[in-house]
Structure formats: C-alpha cells, structure tokens
Amino acid sequence: MSTLAISPVRRAVRFYDAPIGKKVMMAVTGIILFGYVLGHMLGNLQIFSSNPQQINNYAAFLHSPANVGPLWAIRLILLAAVILHITAAVQLWAMNNAARPIGYVKKTDVPSAYAARTMRWSGVIVGAFIIFHVLHLTSGAIPGLDTKDVGGNPNMPDVRTNVITGFSHPLVAAFYILAMVLLCMHLYHGLYSLFQSLGLAHPRYTPKIKAGAAVFAILVCIGFISVPVAVLAGFLQ
C-alpha cells in the first residue's frame, strides 16, 4: 500500500489520539444520540393523542416489513454511536486524570461542575436503564411485565397497553423518572460541551448556549417523565 494511501488514515488516527480528536468524536456521536432522544420522546408523546391507537399505529409502522431494513440500519448506527461515544469519553477521562491527578479546588460554575462530575455515573445508570427498558417494553423478558401484541401479531405491538401496564408498577416508574432526570443532566452538560468541542464557543454566546442547553434538557426530561406520571396519576388508563 502506498504512503499516499496510508497518510490520510494516519492523520485521522493521530487526530483521534489527541484530546481534541476524542472531543470531536464525542460531539459527532452526541449529535446522533441527541437526535434519537428527541425523536424517541416525540414518539412517546403520541400516547396522549386523542386517538388511543395512534402510538400503536406508529409502532406498527416502524416494525412493518418495509421498514425492517432501515430500522436495523438505524439501530446499528445508534449502537456504533454509543460505543464510540463511551470509548472516547473513557479515554478522554483517563487522559485528563493522567494530566491533572489533583482536581481544581475552586469551581466557579456550580451547576456546570455538578453536571460534569456526574457524567460518568449518570451515564452508567442511564445505560443500565436502557437495557432494562429494552427487556421491559421491547422483548417482554422481565417476569410480570410481558409485552402484548395487537391480535397476536408481533409486528403490531400493543405499545399503549404495555406502557400503561409497565408504569403501573411504582418502582418501575420511579426508576424511569430517575433515569430521565440523569439523562437531562447528561444532555445539559453534553450539549454546551458540544459547541466547545466543535470550536463554536464564544465568551459572548456561551451563557446563551448554556441556557439553551438547559431549556432543551429540561423539556426533554419533562416530555419523558410525563408518561409515567400520567399513568401513576390515573390520567392514562
């Protein structure tokens, strides 16, 4: 293989080996994951539609034979994004610890510092929740929380019934709400860090970026937790 053919790969590897390369990787994969989170929330909110079957129709559309290929392609992209995001985060954390084993004593931005410090363990809890969520509402592998299909058709999951039945368990609903609050914190820190990683931060605009990140994260959190709260309150039956 020629030197010309290898050099772009080497440049990409060298770029990734530097902290800025890992930050850019986290930013790019973060954009993908943010898009999924937003889309997933909007899909969930269809349970409040005046048509009780709206969310079931949406699920049936996603699982229809015509969408099997695109659906699995999206799943693989999301899986790759998660793996790359976590790998870059762990490597960057290790590099930062090696470069500065003793942390700063003074933290001027308390909310930002708190969100940053909780990124690691909040990510672990959210990751555990995703696994539980898939076993709970997708595969029905958790005893007592089996999923139901419309007319016994596996391509038409009865999402409405499954969601209401699942969140009728207070501990399940509480775990979901906790995970969404942590996700909100993760989103808040990740969103404004994304602009810094891509070199788009500016002293004049940073406060507005942080405020926008906070608003977005809080709205996403409210959107997600509104479903289990509505179930526990008896609004969704």
C-alpha positions as CSV (number, residue, x, y, z in Angstrom):
1,M,0.0,0.0,0.0
2,S,1.4,3.4,-0.9
3,T,2.3,6.1,1.5
4,L,-0.3,8.4,0.0
5,A,-3.0,5.8,0.7
6,I,-1.9,5.4,4.3
7,S,-1.3,9.0,5.2
8,P,-5.0,10.1,5.5
9,V,-5.6,7.1,7.8
10,R,-2.6,8.0,9.9
11,R,-3.7,11.6,10.1
12,A,-7.1,10.5,11.3
13,V,-5.6,8.2,13.9
14,R,-3.2,10.9,15.1
15,F,-6.1,13.4,15.3
16,Y,-8.2,11.0,17.3
17,D,-5.2,10.2,19.6
18,A,-5.2,13.9,20.7
19,P,-7.8,15.2,23.2
20,I,-9.4,17.4,20.6
21,G,-10.0,14.3,18.4
22,K,-11.8,12.5,21.2
23,K,-13.9,15.6,21.9
24,V,-14.9,15.8,18.3
25,M,-15.8,12.1,18.3
26,M,-18.0,12.7,21.4
27,A,-19.6,15.7,19.7
28,V,-20.4,14.0,16.5
29,T,-21.8,10.8,18.1
30,G,-23.6,13.1,20.7
31,I,-25.4,14.8,17.8
32,I,-26.6,11.4,16.6
33,L,-27.7,10.4,20.1
34,F,-29.4,13.7,20.8
35,G,-31.4,13.3,17.6
36,Y,-32.5,9.8,18.6
37,V,-33.5,11.0,22.1
38,L,-35.6,13.8,20.7
39,G,-37.3,11.6,18.1
40,H,-37.9,8.9,20.8
41,M,-39.5,11.5,23.1
42,L,-41.8,12.8,20.3
43,G,-42.8,9.2,19.5
44,N,-43.6,8.5,23.2
45,L,-45.8,11.6,23.4
46,Q,-48.2,10.1,20.9
47,I,-49.7,8.1,23.7
48,F,-51.5,11.4,24.7
49,S,-53.2,11.5,21.3
50,S,-57.0,11.7,21.2
51,N,-56.8,8.5,19.1
52,P,-55.9,5.7,21.6
53,Q,-54.4,3.7,18.7
54,Q,-52.1,6.4,17.5
55,I,-49.0,5.2,19.3
56,N,-49.8,1.6,18.3
57,N,-50.1,2.7,14.6
58,Y,-46.8,4.4,14.9
59,A,-45.1,1.3,16.4
60,A,-46.7,-0.9,13.7
61,F,-45.3,1.5,11.0
62,L,-41.8,1.2,12.5
63,H,-42.0,-2.6,12.7
64,S,-43.6,-3.1,9.3
65,P,-41.7,-5.4,6.9
66,A,-41.0,-2.5,4.6
67,N,-39.1,-0.7,7.4
68,V,-37.1,-3.7,8.8
69,G,-34.0,-2.7,6.8
70,P,-34.0,1.0,7.7
71,L,-34.9,0.2,11.3
72,W,-32.0,-2.2,11.8
73,A,-29.7,0.3,10.0
74,I,-30.7,3.0,12.5
75,R,-30.2,0.6,15.4
76,L,-26.7,-0.3,14.2
77,I,-25.8,3.3,13.7
78,L,-27.0,4.1,17.2
79,L,-25.1,1.1,18.7
80,A,-21.9,2.3,16.9
81,A,-22.5,5.8,18.2
82,V,-23.0,4.7,21.7
83,I,-19.8,2.5,21.7
84,L,-17.7,5.3,20.1
85,H,-19.2,7.9,22.5
86,I,-18.4,5.8,25.6
87,T,-15.0,4.8,24.3
88,A,-13.9,8.4,23.6
89,A,-15.4,9.6,27.0
90,V,-13.4,6.9,28.9
91,Q,-10.2,7.6,27.1
92,L,-10.6,11.4,27.5
93,W,-11.3,10.9,31.2
94,A,-8.2,8.8,31.6
95,M,-6.0,11.3,29.7
96,N,-7.4,14.2,31.8
97,N,-6.7,12.3,35.1
98,A,-3.2,11.5,33.9
99,A,-2.5,15.1,33.0
100,R,-4.1,16.6,36.2
101,P,-4.3,14.0,39.0
102,I,-5.3,16.7,41.5
103,G,-8.6,18.4,40.6
104,Y,-9.3,22.1,40.9
105,V,-10.2,23.3,44.4
106,K,-12.4,26.2,43.3
107,K,-15.4,25.6,40.9
108,T,-16.9,28.8,39.8
109,D,-19.8,27.4,37.8
110,V,-21.6,25.1,40.3
111,P,-24.4,23.7,38.0
112,S,-21.9,23.0,35.2
113,A,-19.4,21.5,37.5
114,Y,-22.0,19.3,39.1
115,A,-23.3,18.1,35.8
116,A,-19.7,17.4,34.6
117,R,-18.9,15.4,37.8
118,T,-22.0,13.3,37.4
119,M,-21.5,12.5,33.7
120,R,-19.8,9.1,34.4
121,W,-22.1,7.6,36.9
122,S,-25.2,9.1,35.3
123,G,-24.1,7.5,32.0
124,V,-23.8,4.2,33.7
125,I,-27.3,4.4,35.3
126,V,-28.8,5.6,32.0
127,G,-27.1,2.7,30.2
128,A,-28.5,0.2,32.8
129,F,-31.9,1.7,32.3
130,I,-31.7,1.3,28.5
131,I,-31.0,-2.4,28.9
132,F,-33.9,-2.7,31.4
133,H,-36.2,-0.6,29.1
134,V,-35.5,-2.9,26.2
135,L,-36.1,-6.1,28.2
136,H,-39.2,-4.5,29.7
137,L,-41.1,-3.0,26.8
138,T,-39.4,-4.4,23.7
139,S,-38.7,-8.1,24.4
140,G,-41.0,-8.6,27.4
141,A,-38.3,-10.7,29.1
142,I,-38.9,-9.4,32.6
143,P,-41.4,-11.6,34.5
144,G,-44.7,-10.0,35.2
145,L,-44.2,-7.3,32.6
146,D,-44.7,-9.4,29.4
147,T,-45.5,-7.3,26.3
148,K,-48.7,-7.7,24.4
149,D,-49.3,-7.6,20.7
150,V,-52.4,-6.4,18.7
151,G,-54.2,-9.5,17.6
152,G,-51.2,-11.7,18.4
153,N,-49.2,-10.1,15.6
154,P,-45.6,-9.5,16.7
155,N,-45.3,-6.8,14.0
156,M,-48.0,-4.8,15.8
157,P,-47.0,-4.4,19.5
158,D,-49.7,-3.0,21.8
159,V,-47.5,-0.2,23.0
160,R,-50.2,1.7,24.8
161,T,-51.2,-1.3,26.9
162,N,-47.6,-2.3,27.5
163,V,-46.6,1.3,28.6
164,I,-49.6,1.7,31.0
165,T,-49.1,-1.8,32.5
166,G,-45.4,-1.3,32.9
167,F,-45.6,2.1,34.5
168,S,-48.4,1.0,36.8
169,H,-45.6,-0.5,38.9
170,P,-44.4,2.4,41.1
171,L,-40.8,1.1,41.3
172,V,-40.5,0.8,37.5
173,A,-41.9,4.3,37.1
174,A,-39.6,5.7,39.8
175,F,-36.5,4.1,38.1
176,Y,-37.6,5.5,34.7
177,I,-38.1,9.0,36.2
178,L,-34.7,8.9,37.9
179,A,-33.0,7.8,34.7
180,M,-34.7,10.6,32.8
181,V,-33.5,13.2,35.3
182,L,-29.9,11.9,35.0
183,L,-30.3,11.9,31.2
184,C,-31.4,15.6,31.5
185,M,-28.2,16.4,33.4
186,H,-26.2,14.4,30.8
187,L,-27.8,16.3,28.0
188,Y,-27.3,19.6,29.6
189,H,-23.5,19.2,30.0
190,G,-23.1,17.4,26.7
191,L,-25.0,20.0,24.6
192,Y,-22.9,23.0,25.6
193,S,-19.7,21.0,25.6
194,L,-20.5,20.0,22.1
195,F,-20.2,23.6,20.9
196,Q,-16.9,23.9,22.7
197,S,-15.6,20.7,21.1
198,L,-16.5,21.9,17.6
199,G,-14.9,25.3,18.2
200,L,-18.2,27.2,18.1
201,A,-18.0,28.6,21.6
202,H,-17.5,32.3,22.2
203,P,-17.5,34.3,25.5
204,R,-20.4,36.4,24.2
205,Y,-22.6,33.4,23.3
206,T,-21.5,30.8,25.9
207,P,-24.1,31.9,28.5
208,K,-26.9,31.7,25.9
209,I,-25.6,28.3,24.7
210,K,-25.7,27.0,28.3
211,A,-29.2,28.5,28.8
212,G,-30.4,26.9,25.6
213,A,-28.9,23.5,26.6
214,A,-30.6,23.7,30.0
215,V,-34.0,24.5,28.4
216,F,-33.7,21.7,25.8
217,A,-32.6,19.2,28.5
218,I,-35.5,20.2,30.9
219,L,-38.1,20.0,28.1
220,V,-36.8,16.5,27.1
221,C,-36.9,15.4,30.7
222,I,-40.5,16.7,31.2
223,G,-41.6,15.1,27.9
224,F,-40.3,11.7,29.0
225,I,-41.4,11.7,32.6
226,S,-44.9,13.0,31.7
227,V,-45.8,9.5,30.6
228,P,-45.1,7.5,33.8
229,V,-46.5,10.5,35.9
230,A,-49.7,10.4,33.8
231,V,-50.0,6.6,34.3
232,L,-49.5,6.8,38.1
233,A,-51.9,9.7,38.3
234,G,-54.6,7.7,36.5
235,F,-54.7,10.1,33.6
236,L,-53.7,7.3,31.2
237,Q,-55.7,4.1,31.5
